[in-house]
Amino acid sequence: MKGQDRWQGYTPLQGVNIYRIFCSQERKHRVDSVPQCCQGSFSYMSSEKRITVLLTDDNRFFRKGLRKLLEAESDIEVVGEAVNGRQAVAMTQKLRPAVVVMDISMPLLNGLDATNQIRQAVPTTKVLILSVHSDKAYVERAKALGAAGYLLKQTSADFLPEAIRKVQKRSTFVIP
């Protein structure tokens, strides 16, 4: 249809979320967002698979802050939020995230027991504990129950995205 732009093709550039676009106006674009002449005619897709994450913490404000932090990362996608361990187990079974970020101290089912249940129910999902507990006993118990990483809430926020990436790649990440 004349006057309406359509994407005729795209070529992902190696390893980056930037595309070389050929629109109906035969312009070549190298962009990280949809150019003005092509608005509304293409759903943007990343050239890299995003790491899906479920956030689990009973503190709503803390969860929302984590979500904001992780939304700024191009390779991480928050697929859900749980307010307690039981909900985390159920949502993990339904959503199958790559990583669950888990608090320890929560109502109904604590984070350690939820970690154990998640690892049994969905072994491909990695659990990253994010807790205020710096006691070595908590770290050891989390590890014994199958947690792939342990990060303190007092740690710099810059470590969380990196920790998610590392545990997703089957590495361990511990900052007690």
KEKE-3310 file (N, C-alpha, C; in steps of 0.2 Angstrom, whole numbers, plus 5000, padded with zeros to 4 digits):
npx = (5004:5003:5012:5012:5023:5033:5042:5054:5064:5077:5093:5101:5114:5130:5129:5124:5110:5106:5099:5101:5091:5079:5068:5052:5054:5066:5077:5091:5094:5103:5100:5094:5082:5065:5065:5059:5052:5047:5038:5026:5026:5033:5037:5048:5062:5074:5091:5097:5094:5084:5086:5075:5066:5060:5054:5055:5049:5043:5041:5034:5038:5052:5053:5047:5057:5068:5063:5063:5076:5081:5074:5081:5091:5096:5096:5089:5073:5060:5048:5038:5031:5032:5025:5027:5034:5027:5019:5029:5034:5023:5022:5034:5033:5023:5028:5041:5054:5071:5079:5076:5074:5076:5070:5074:5067:5051:5032:5021:5029:5046:5060:5071:5065:5056:5066:5071:5060:5057:5069:5067:5055:5057:5070:5079:5078:5086:5091:5093:5098:5093:5096:5095:5102:5118:5124:5135:5129:5116:5120:5127:5116:5107:5115:5116:5103:5101:5102:5109:5116:5121:5117:5119:5107:5112:5122:5129:5118:5123:5128:5118:5112:5123:5125:5114:5116:5127:5123:5113:5121:5126:5136:5142:5138:5142:5141:5143)
npy = (4994:5011:5024:5019:5012:4997:4983:4976:4967:4961:4962:4954:4961:4954:4948:4959:4970:4977:4982:4980:4988:4987:4997:5000:5012:5010:5013:5011:5007:5008:5003:5005:5006:5008:5016:5033:5033:5021:5017:5007:4996:4985:4972:4974:4964:4955:4951:4942:4929:4933:4933:4925:4930:4927:4937:4936:4941:4947:4960:4973:4986:4984:4973:4980:4990:4981:4976:4988:4990:4979:4980:4989:4982:4975:4961:4954:4949:4952:4941:4939:4941:4936:4935:4926:4911:4899:4904:4907:4895:4889:4899:4897:4884:4886:4897:4894:4901:4906:4910:4912:4925:4925:4929:4925:4926:4925:4925:4910:4901:4899:4906:4897:4884:4885:4886:4873:4866:4871:4868:4854:4852:4860:4857:4864:4878:4890:4896:4911:4917:4931:4941:4947:4940:4937:4927:4913:4900:4901:4903:4891:4882:4886:4883:4869:4866:4868:4881:4892:4903:4917:4932:4947:4958:4971:4973:4981:4987:4985:4972:4963:4961:4955:4944:4937:4934:4925:4914:4909:4904:4893:4895:4898:4911:4920:4932:4935)
npz = (5000:4995:5003:5015:5026:5026:5033:5024:5026:5037:5044:5057:5066:5071:5087:5093:5098:5087:5072:5054:5043:5030:5023:5015:5008:5003:5011:5020:5036:5051:5066:5084:5088:5081:5066:5061:5048:5047:5057:5066:5058:5060:5072:5084:5087:5097:5093:5101:5113:5127:5145:5155:5170:5186:5199:5217:5231:5247:5249:5242:5237:5236:5226:5215:5213:5210:5198:5190:5189:5182:5170:5163:5157:5142:5139:5148:5155:5164:5169:5178:5195:5212:5228:5239:5244:5240:5230:5221:5218:5211:5201:5194:5189:5180:5172:5168:5170:5167:5177:5195:5206:5222:5238:5256:5268:5269:5270:5272:5264:5265:5257:5256:5257:5246:5236:5236:5232:5219:5212:5212:5205:5193:5186:5177:5179:5187:5203:5211:5226:5235:5248:5265:5275:5280:5286:5286:5288:5281:5268:5265:5267:5257:5246:5247:5245:5232:5227:5214:5216:5228:5234:5243:5249:5253:5244:5230:5218:5205:5204:5203:5189:5183:5191:5188:5175:5176:5184:5176:5166:5171:5180:5197:5209:5222:5234:5250)
capx = (5000:5007:5012:5012:5030:5033:5048:5055:5069:5081:5099:5104:5122:5133:5130:5121:5103:5105:5098:5101:5084:5078:5061:5049:5056:5072:5082:5095:5094:5106:5096:5093:5075:5062:5066:5052:5049:5045:5034:5020:5025:5037:5038:5056:5065:5081:5095:5100:5089:5084:5086:5069:5067:5054:5056:5051:5050:5037:5041:5032:5043:5059:5051:5046:5064:5072:5060:5065:5084:5082:5071:5086:5095:5093:5096:5085:5066:5056:5042:5033:5033:5029:5025:5029:5037:5022:5017:5036:5035:5018:5023:5040:5031:5019:5031:5048:5059:5078:5082:5071:5078:5072:5071:5073:5062:5044:5027:5019:5034:5052:5064:5075:5061:5054:5071:5071:5054:5058:5074:5065:5050:5059:5078:5082:5077:5092:5088:5098:5095:5095:5094:5098:5106:5125:5127:5137:5124:5111:5123:5128:5110:5105:5119:5114:5096:5101:5103:5115:5120:5118:5119:5116:5103:5116:5127:5128:5113:5126:5130:5112:5111:5129:5124:5108:5119:5132:5119:5110:5126:5128:5141:5140:5139:5141:5144:5140)
capy = (5000:5016:5029:5015:5008:4990:4981:4971:4962:4964:4957:4956:4962:4949:4949:4965:4971:4983:4979:4984:4988:4989:4998:5001:5018:5008:5016:5007:5009:5004:5006:5001:5007:5008:5023:5037:5032:5014:5016:5004:4991:4979:4971:4973:4957:4955:4946:4938:4927:4936:4928:4926:4931:4928:4940:4934:4945:4949:4968:4976:4991:4981:4970:4985:4992:4976:4976:4994:4989:4974:4982:4993:4977:4973:4954:4951:4950:4950:4938:4938:4943:4932:4938:4922:4905:4895:4908:4907:4888:4889:4903:4894:4878:4889:4902:4891:4906:4904:4912:4915:4929:4923:4931:4920:4927:4926:4921:4904:4896:4903:4905:4891:4878:4886:4884:4866:4863:4873:4864:4847:4853:4863:4857:4869:4884:4892:4900:4916:4920:4938:4941:4951:4936:4936:4921:4907:4895:4902:4902:4884:4879:4888:4879:4862:4865:4869:4888:4893:4909:4920:4939:4951:4964:4976:4973:4986:4985:4983:4965:4959:4958:4951:4938:4933:4931:4920:4908:4906:4901:4887:4897:4900:4918:4921:4938:4936)
capz = (5000:4995:5009:5022:5026:5028:5033:5019:5028:5042:5045:5063:5066:5075:5094:5096:5097:5082:5065:5047:5041:5023:5023:5009:5005:5001:5015:5024:5043:5057:5072:5090:5088:5074:5063:5060:5042:5047:5063:5065:5053:5062:5079:5085:5090:5099:5090:5107:5118:5133:5151:5158:5177:5191:5205:5223:5238:5250:5250:5235:5234:5234:5220:5210:5212:5206:5191:5186:5188:5177:5164:5159:5154:5136:5139:5154:5154:5170:5167:5184:5202:5217:5235:5244:5242:5237:5223:5217:5215:5206:5195:5191:5186:5174:5167:5167:5169:5167:5184:5200:5211:5228:5245:5260:5273:5267:5273:5269:5262:5265:5251:5255:5255:5239:5231:5235:5228:5212:5209:5211:5200:5187:5187:5172:5182:5192:5209:5214:5233:5236:5255:5270:5279:5278:5290:5282:5288:5276:5262:5265:5267:5251:5241:5248:5243:5225:5224:5210:5218:5234:5234:5249:5247:5254:5239:5225:5213:5199:5204:5201:5182:5182:5195:5184:5169:5178:5186:5170:5162:5175:5185:5204:5211:5229:5238:5256)
cpx = (5004:5007:5013:5019:5029:5040:5049:5060:5073:5087:5102:5112:5124:5133:5127:5114:5102:5104:5099:5095:5083:5070:5058:5051:5064:5078:5085:5096:5099:5104:5096:5086:5072:5063:5059:5049:5046:5040:5028:5020:5030:5037:5045:5057:5072:5085:5098:5094:5089:5083:5079:5069:5061:5057:5052:5054:5044:5036:5040:5036:5050:5058:5051:5053:5068:5069:5063:5073:5085:5079:5076:5091:5092:5092:5092:5078:5063:5049:5036:5036:5029:5030:5027:5032:5033:5020:5023:5036:5029:5019:5029:5038:5027:5023:5038:5053:5066:5081:5076:5076:5074:5075:5071:5067:5055:5039:5025:5024:5041:5056:5068:5071:5058:5059:5072:5066:5055:5063:5072:5059:5052:5067:5081:5082:5083:5089:5094:5095:5098:5092:5098:5103:5113:5128:5129:5133:5119:5114:5124:5121:5107:5108:5117:5107:5095:5101:5110:5119:5117:5121:5115:5112:5107:5121:5125:5123:5117:5128:5124:5112:5117:5128:5119:5112:5123:5128:5116:5115:5129:5134:5138:5142:5137:5145:5140:5143)
cpy = (5006:5021:5025:5011:5001:4988:4975:4966:4966:4959:4959:4956:4957:4951:4955:4966:4977:4979:4983:4983:4990:4990:4999:5007:5016:5012:5011:5010:5005:5007:5002:5002:5008:5015:5026:5034:5025:5012:5012:4998:4985:4978:4970:4967:4958:4950:4941:4936:4930:4931:4930:4926:4931:4931:4938:4937:4947:4957:4970:4981:4989:4977:4975:4988:4988:4976:4982:4993:4985:4976:4986:4988:4974:4965:4950:4954:4948:4947:4937:4940:4939:4935:4933:4915:4900:4898:4907:4900:4887:4893:4900:4888:4881:4892:4899:4896:4903:4904:4914:4918:4928:4926:4925:4921:4930:4922:4915:4899:4900:4901:4899:4885:4879:4884:4877:4863:4865:4869:4856:4847:4855:4863:4862:4876:4885:4897:4904:4919:4927:4940:4946:4947:4935:4930:4916:4901:4895:4901:4895:4880:4880:4884:4872:4861:4866:4876:4888:4899:4912:4927:4942:4957:4971:4978:4978:4983:4983:4976:4961:4956:4954:4944:4933:4930:4925:4914:4905:4902:4895:4889:4898:4908:4919:4928:4938:4941)
cpz = (5000:5001:5015:5021:5029:5028:5028:5021:5033:5042:5052:5063:5072:5082:5097:5095:5093:5076:5059:5044:5034:5023:5016:5005:5003:5004:5019:5031:5047:5063:5078:5092:5081:5072:5061:5054:5042:5053:5061:5061:5054:5069:5080:5089:5092:5095:5095:5111:5124:5139:5154:5166:5181:5197:5211:5229:5240:5250:5243:5232:5232:5227:5214:5208:5208:5199:5187:5184:5182:5170:5160:5156:5148:5135:5144:5154:5161:5168:5172:5190:5207:5224:5240:5240:5238:5230:5219:5214:5210:5200:5191:5187:5179:5169:5165:5165:5170:5174:5188:5205:5217:5235:5250:5265:5270:5270:5269:5267:5261:5259:5250:5253:5248:5234:5230:5231:5221:5209:5208:5205:5193:5187:5182:5175:5187:5197:5211:5221:5233:5243:5260:5275:5276:5282:5285:5282:5283:5269:5260:5264:5260:5245:5241:5245:5235:5222:5220:5212:5224:5234:5240:5246:5248:5249:5234:5220:5206:5198:5202:5194:5181:5185:5191:5178:5171:5180:5180:5166:5166:5179:5192:5205:5218:5231:5245:5260)
residu = (MET:LYS:GLY:GLN:ASP:ARG:TRP:GLN:GLY:TYR:THR:PRO:LEU:GLN:GLY:VAL:ASN:ILE:TYR:ARG:ILE:PHE:CYS:SER:GLN:GLU:ARG:LYS:HIS:ARG:VAL:ASP:SER:VAL:PRO:GLN:CYS:CYS:GLN:GLY:SER:PHE:SER:TYR:MET:SER:SER:GLU:LYS:ARG:ILE:THR:VAL:LEU:LEU:THR:ASP:ASP:ASN:ARG:PHE:PHE:ARG:LYS:GLY:LEU:ARG:LYS:LEU:LEU:GLU:ALA:GLU:SER:ASP:ILE:GLU:VAL:VAL:GLY:GLU:ALA:VAL:ASN:GLY:ARG:GLN:ALA:VAL:ALA:MET:THR:GLN:LYS:LEU:ARG:PRO:ALA:VAL:VAL:VAL:MET:ASP:ILE:SER:MET:PRO:LEU:LEU:ASN:GLY:LEU:ASP:ALA:THR:ASN:GLN:ILE:ARG:GLN:ALA:VAL:PRO:THR:THR:LYS:VAL:LEU:ILE:LEU:SER:VAL:HIS:SER:ASP:LYS:ALA:TYR:VAL:GLU:ARG:ALA:LYS:ALA:LEU:GLY:ALA:ALA:GLY:TYR:LEU:LEU:LYS:GLN:THR:SER:ALA:ASP:PHE:LEU:PRO:GLU:ALA:ILE:ARG:LYS:VAL:GLN:LYS:ARG:SER:THR:PHE:VAL:ILE:PRO)
# end
